[in-house]
Amino acid sequence: MDSTARAEDMAYDVFSRQCPSRGTLEHVTGRWGALTLGALHDGTFRFNELRRRVDGVSEKMLSQTLHALERDGLVHREAQPTNPPRVDYELTPLGREITDRLMDLIRFVEGRMDGVLEARERYDNLAAGGR
């Protein structure tokens, strides 16, 4: 049976250990995946431009993240035959659709950070007092 037939017959359930959607969800929502997709939401970037945009990511981790997102069909990598070689990364249509939703979540979290920081402070104060 080919992968297309299996995909059509399968009901995906991210809560099932065997479901392939679990790996993709991890790639999209993991720290470096989410930040890389968010950065690519703004357009096409070269590797080092992405690395500067995603502050704190190592070269190795960014490379691994981009490979995983490319394998999932969310990122397109295009190597230009120039000297030195130029490689551009951009979202695929599927990657754009997923990242649009991810950006809604990112903006929502950013917009609620005052409340999050207050909650953290309350929690830390209670924890320091022995609860």
N, C-alpha and C positions, 0 to 999 in steps of 0.2 A: 504494500500500500504506500503511495507517495505522500509527501508531507501535506499537499493540498487536500487530499481526501481525509487525512487524519485531522487537519484543522477544521474542516467542515463538520466532521462527526463529533468533535470534542466540544463540550461546554466548558469554557475556561472558568476556573475558580481560583483566585489568587490565594485563598486560604488553604488550598490543597498543596501539600508538599511537592507533588509531582508537576504541578501546573507551570508551564513555561512562562506565564505572565509574571510569576513571582520574580524571576531574574530581571526582566525588563523593568518592573516596578522598582526594584532595588537600584538599577542603573539610573533611572530617572530621578528617584527621590533621595539617593545617597548624596552626601555633602558635595562631592566634586562633580557628580553628574548633574545635579540641579543647578549648581553655579555655572558649569560649562554650558548647559543648555540656555540658561538665562543670559549669559554673555552673548551666545550666538543669536539670541532673539534680536539683537541690535544689528545683525548683518553678517557679512563674510569676514573671517579673520584668518590671519596666518598664525602658525603655532605660537611664536613668541608674543604676538599681540594678545592672544588668548591667555597665555601664561601671565602676562602683566595685568590683564583685566581680572583674572581670577586670582586675586592676591592670596599668596600663601601656598598655592598648589606647586608641588615639585614637578620637574620635567617628566620624571618617570610616571607619576600618578596621572598627570594630564594625558600623557601618551596612552596609558592603559584605559583611561576614561573615554578618550576619543575612539579608541579601537572598539570598546564595548558598545558605544552609542552608534558607531558606524555599522557594526555587526547587526544591531537591532533595527537598522534602517532609519535611524533618526538623524544621523549626520552624514553628509556627503563630503568626501575627501577628494580634492582634485590636485594632482601633482602637475605642475607646469614644467615642460622640458627646457628649463633655462639654466644658466650657470651664474651663481649658485642655484640649486633647485629651489623652486617656490611651491609650497603646498598651502592650499586654501581650504578652509573648513566652513561649511554652511549647513543650515537645517534643511532636511528634506521636507516635502509637504506633510508627511506624517509627523516628523519632528517638530514642524511649525505648529501643527494642531495640538500636539501634546504640550509644547512649550507655552502656547497661549494660555492654556489652563494652569500650568505651573506658575506663570507670571502673575495670574490672578491670586494664587495662594501666597506668593512672595510679597506682593503688594499688600495683601491683607495682613500678613504677619508684621511687615514693617509698620503698617498703620496702627497696629495694636501693641507696639513695643512698650509704650508707657505703662499700660496695664500689666504686661508681662514682667517688667522690671519692678513694679510695685509688688506684685505677687511673690517674686523671688525674694525681695527684701523682707516681706512678712514671713515667708517660710524660713529664711535664714535666721531671723530674729527669734522665731519660735524654736528652731533647732538649737540655737545657741543657749536658750533658756532651759533646755532639757525636755521640751515639749510637755 
